[in-house]
């Protein structure tokens, strides 16, 4: 399957998830989108392992993703969301010290799938958080503290759901007796190739963390964010100020 066809199918699933009010259907479409991204990556990896002539588009690459304007509050929660989606799609990330942008490393189809999912989920994260804050249920916790805790919990739950979908897709591939051996070898080769590319390209120093002790803690906001993450739907959405989704090559 070509990259264009893969993206078209993922987009169709996103539209279905966005168009249903049934939580279970939305979750099923979300899982299907992640399985498709994972399965397509596996297929492409198998093709790579049997291709003697490699093209530049078939090797790992690095893209710079602008998350938001430097100094915008909450950027770290956007970065966490992107990083967790990336981890479920074989993409590695280095984060700027101000969380305004991310360097993403991976194969083109994995970077595209990561961006498609992030573009949908970041809008839902902000919208559901705004709705929660509007109820006043977070008081007397300061609004910024509640927002940070809500969005951190939302991202963590999304990361868990995507990781589960990825594991399920890989188990299904392993059960295919005709493809499992080749898939395992191809995935291992892909992992090594990406690791080598990352080591040669990355200039990261230290370890990035999504939360800081000074941000404060709100158990109520965390529970609300976790609930929203459980019921999040996927769908194409416009870019939000402070949470930009455009990829800059």
Buried (B, 14 or more C-beta within 10 A) or exposed (E): BEBEEBBEBBBBBBBBBBEBEEEEBBBBBBBBBBBBBBBBBBBBBBEBBEEEEEEEEBEBBBBEBBBBEEEBEBBBBBBBBBBBBBBBBBBBBBBBEBBBBBBBBBBBBBBBBBBBBBBBBBBBBBEBBEEBBEEEEBEEBEEEBBBBBBBBBBBBBBBBBBBEBBEBBBEEBEEEEEBEEBBBEBBEBBEEBBEEBBEEBBEBEEEBEBBEEEBBEBEBBBEBBBBBBBEBBBBEBEEBEBBBBEBEE
